[in-house]
Amino acid sequence: MASPLPQELLRLQEQLRQTPVPPVKHVQTPTGTWALFKELDLNSLVVEKNALIGHNGVEGVSIAMFDENMGSDARRTLTEKLMTIVPRGQDTLAAEHFRRITGGLLITVTKSLRDPLVITHRYEEGVAAFRNTLILVQPGAEAIIIERFAGNPAVASHVTEAFLGANSHLTHATLHELETRFVAKRNGLLGRDSSLDWFELVATDGASFSRTASTLKGEGASTKNLSIFLSSSGLIDAGATAEHRAPRTTSGLATKVVLAGTAKAVYEGTLAILPEAPKSAAFQQEHCLLLSDEAENRASPVLLIGNNDVRCTHAATTGRLDSEKLFYLMARGLRREEAELLLVKAFVWPVIDALDTAASCKLIPFVEPLIERFGAGTARYM
């Protein structure tokens, strides 16, 4: 049986229970508010008590579980940093998560890692689980961290926070194909000349709520938010934000969505350049491929520009498979389902290519099987 959570964390949870919090913010445009994922109904659910989290041990990283066996330094870090860049009282989803945390990992990267750190979160059948990953990357260190989510929980909620020191680099990947309800919040705080690449692959027919945000606090910091969403009957409520708070910072948001059957998705990308961030550059693009007449996608790219000495671009498109390309591939011997899968892979692959070479090579063995399974399952819609 797992040890109980540290007393310091339990006290913070109790304090938050006495605090009112605002409702969840959804995608909002002049045409209305889009809300596919609203609140968590936890009244009838059993909350997981013992979090089982596995990982491969790699040199250059220290890992501490959230429990009473944590050392004094780890406890202090937990108290000072846990759910501060994803504020504990940000909204009802964040507050419910913090009040009910059932486990997590404190990861400190002290030097550059040769191999990726792979973390596997396994969930019990039918429970509600609330876990955290708190990542500290020391100055000058580099790491690739992959988090995989497996099992069949009633609800899974996960918060990842990354604090990057000066001249450090982190590639963080989230991979999940849970068929239930999944809430993911990922936030990063970047120091001078650091870089953070977020990668997310969601292949689900459940309900997925995803929010990613990066705060570029140090001069010369850069971030990418790269997402692939695949669904044939699920609901995807996603968003990403990059906030520039220092000069010469750069950000990029790139999202590919593939929807079949009755799947629905909404996505809001926000680039915010504050007045104190001159010479900064930011771009975003969101492209969706619809494989059926019933599938629906709505995108809202937002630019908030507070300084004139910057470069910003944005784009959003929704379309269908190119019939001429499909004919071309079939004329050269491919079966229809093979040609369709090849076109789907070609559509999403630029997101993977946007990672640096080392990270994309490490991720492909994890990513490609998920895309293949999705393509095989959606053949009847195309």
N, C-alpha and C positions, 0 to 999 in steps of 0.2 A: 504494500500500500504506500502511496506517495506521502511524503511529509506535508504538513499543512503549510499554507502560505506564510511568509514572514509577518511578524506582528506589525511592522511598520506599514506594510501594504494593507493589512486588514484595517488598521486605523484610518488610512486614507479612504478606503472603501466606505467605511461607516460615516465619515464626514460628508462624502458626496451624497449619501442616501438622504441627507437632510437639506440638500440644495436643489432648488427648482432649475430646470434646464429647458432651453428652447426646443421647438420641434425640428424635425429633419428638414433641411433645405433641399428642394428638388430643382430640376432644370426648369428655368423660367425664361420666356421670351415674350415679345409683344403679342404673340398669338395665343399665349396661355401658359399654364404650368403643366409640366409633364411629370407624373409620379407613377412609376411602375412598381416601386418597392417602398412601402410606407413605414410600418412599424413592425416590431417583433412581438408576436403573441407568445408570451412565455408562461402564462398561467397554468396551462395543462401539460407543460413539458418538465421532464426530469433533467436537472442541470448536472453536467458531468462533474465529478468530484476529483478524479485522478487522471491528470493529463499524461498520455503516453506519447512522447516525442522522441523520435530517433534521429541520429545524425552520424555521419562518417567523421572520424577524427582526422584533422589535418594539422600539420605543424604551423605554428605562427598565430594560432587563435586560442583564446580561452573561452570556455562555455560554462555558465552557471545556470542551474535550474532555479525557477522561482519556488523556493521552499525554505524551511527553517534552517537548512544546512548551509545556506549562503554565508560567505564571510562578511566581515564588517564593511569592507570597501564596496562589495557588491550590493549590500543593503543600502549603503549611502547613495550609490548611483541609482538604484531603483527608486528610492524616495525622491531624489532630485530631478530625475529625467523621465520616468515612466509616464507616458501619455501627457507630455507637455507640448510637443509639436503637433500631436493630435490631442487637442485639449480635452481633458476629462469631462468637462461640462459643455462641450461644443454643441451637442444636440442630444436627442433622446437615445439614438443608437449608440453614440460614444459613451453616454452616461450609463446605459444598461450594461454595456460591455465592461466598463471599469468596475461597476458595482459587483459584477459576477465573475471576474477573472478566475479561471480554474487552473492556470499554469502558463508557463512561458520560458523563454530563454534570454539570458543576458550574454551577448556575444561581443568580445573585445578582440579586434584584429590588431596585433602588435607589429606585424611585419608582412610583407607581400607574400601571398599564398601561391604556391605552385599549382595546386589543384583546387577545384571548386569545393566549397563546403555545401553539402547536400543535406537538407533537413526534411524529414518526412513527418507530417502530422497525420496521425490515424485517429479516427473518431469512432466511438461506440455507436451501435445501432440505436437510432431513435432518440438520442439525447441532445441537449443544447450545450454547446461547448464554446468557451470564451478564452482565447489564448493570445499571447503577445510575443513578439520578437523585438528585442531592444539591441541595436547594433551600434557599437562605437568603433570607428576606424581611426587609428592613431595617425598623426601627421606622417606623410610620405608612404604609407602602406597602401597596398592594392589587394582587392579580393573580389571573387565571384561567389555569390551566395544564392543557392537555389532552394526554394521552399515548395514542397509538393504536398498536396492535400488529398487524402484518401479516406474511404469509409462511407457510411450512410447515416450521418447525424440528422436529427430533425432541423436543427439550426447550427451553423458554424459561424462564429464571428472571430475575425483575426485582425490585430493591429500590429503593423510593423513600423518602427521608427528608426531612422538612421542618422547618426551624428558624425559628420566627416570633418577631420582635422585638415590643416593646411596641406596642400599638395598631395592629398590622398585620392584614391579612386575606388569606387564600388560599383559593381554590376549586380543588381538584385533581380531575381526572377521569381515570379509566382506562377505556378502551374496547377490548375484545378479543373476537374471534370465531375464535381459533385452534382448529383441530380436533385438536391434538396435546396434549402435556402442558405446562401453564403453571403456574409458581409465582410468586405475587406477594406481596410483603411491603411494607406501607406504614406508616410510623410518623411521628408528628409530636410536637414539643416546643414548647409554647405559652407565650409570655411574658405579662406583665400586660395585660389587656384586649384580647388578640388573639383572632382567631377562625379556625378551620380547618374547611372543609367538604370532606369526602371524598365523591366520587361514583364509583361503579363499575358498569359494565354488562358482564356476561359473557354472551355468547351462544355456547355451545360444545356440541359433541358429543364433545369430547375429555375430558381429565381436568384439572380446575382446582383448585389449592390456593391459597386466598386468606386472608391475615391482615392486618388493619388495626388500628392502635392509636394512641391519642392520650394524651399525658401533659399534663394541665393544671397547669402549674407556677406560673403567675402568677395573682394574684388577678383575678377578673373574666373569665378566659379562657373561651371556649366552643368546642364542636366538634359537628359532625354527621357521622355516618357513614351514607351513603345508598347502598343497593346494590340492583341488579336482576340476578337470575340466571335465564337461560333455557336450557333444554336438552331435547332429545328422546331422547338415548341416552347422554349423558355422565355423568361423576361430578363432583360439586361438593362440595368440602370447604372450608368457609368459616367465618370467625370475625371478630369485631370486639371491641375493648376500649376503654373510656374510663376513665382513672385520674385521679381528682380529688385533687390535692395542695395546693390552696390554697382559701381561702374564696371564696364567691360565684361559683363556677364552674358551668357548665351543659354538659350533653351530651345528645345524642339519637342513638339507633341505629334506623334504619328499613330493613327489608329486605323485598323482594317476590321470591318464587321462583315460576316457572312451569315445570312439568315435564310432558313428554309421553313417549310410548313407554315405554322401559325406563330412563329417566333416574333417577338417585338423587342426593340431596343431604343433607348434614348442615350445621347452622349452630349456632354457639355465640356468643351475645352476652353480654359481661360488663361490668357497671358497677361500678366499685370506688371508693368514697368513703372516703378515709382520715380518721383522727381530726382532722387539722389542716385539714379542709375544711368548716367549718360554713356554713350558709346556701346550700348547693349544691343543684342540682336535676338529675335525670337520668331519662330515660325510654328504653325500648326496645320495639320491636314487630317481630315477624317473622311474615309471612303467606305462605302457600303455596297455589298453585292447581294442582291435579292434573288433567291432561287425559286420562289413561288409567288403566286398572286396574293396570297394571304399575309405574307411576311410584311413587317412594317418597321421603318427606321426613321428616327428624327434626330437631327444634329444641330447643335448650337455653338458655333465658334465665337468666342468673345475676346476682344482686345481692349485692355484698359491701359492707356498710354499717358504717362504723366511727364514725359520728357521728349522734346522734339528731336534730340540728337540720337536717334535710335533707328533700327531697321526691323520691321515687323511684316509678316505675311500670314495669310490664312486661306484655307480652302475646305470645301465640303461637297461631296458628290454621292449620289446614289444611282446605281444602274443594275443591269442584268448581264448574264453571260453573253459574250459576243458570238452571234450565230455563225459569222464567217470564220472565226478562229476555230469554232467547234467543227464546222464542216471540213476545214483544212486538216485538222488532226484525224478525223474519222476517215477522210479520203486517203490517209497514209497508214491505215490499218488498225487504228485504235478503236476499241469498242466505245460506245457512247459514254458509259459510266467512267471508263478510263480517261477519256478526253475531258470530261467534265471535272474530274478530280484534278487533272493536270492544270486546268485553267484556274481552279480554286487555289491550288498551291502557288501558282504563279502570281495570283492576286495578292496573297498575304505575305509572300516571301520577302518583299522589300523591307518589311518591318524587321525581320530577322537580320537582313543584310545591313541595317542601320546600326547594329551593334558593332563593336570593334571585332576584328577577326578572331582573336582568342576566345572572346565570350560567345560568339555565334557558333564556333566549332564545338565548344563545350555543351551548348544548349541543344543543338540539332538532334542528338540521340534521344532527348526527352520530348522535344517538340513535335518531331515528324510523326511518331506513332499516334499522337492525339489528333493531328490533322487528317491522317489516313483513316482513322476510325470515324471521324466526323463525316468525311467524304463518302465512306461506305454506307453510313446510316442515312444519308440524305439523297441517295441516288433516286429514290422513288419520287422525289419532288421535282427533279430536274428534267 
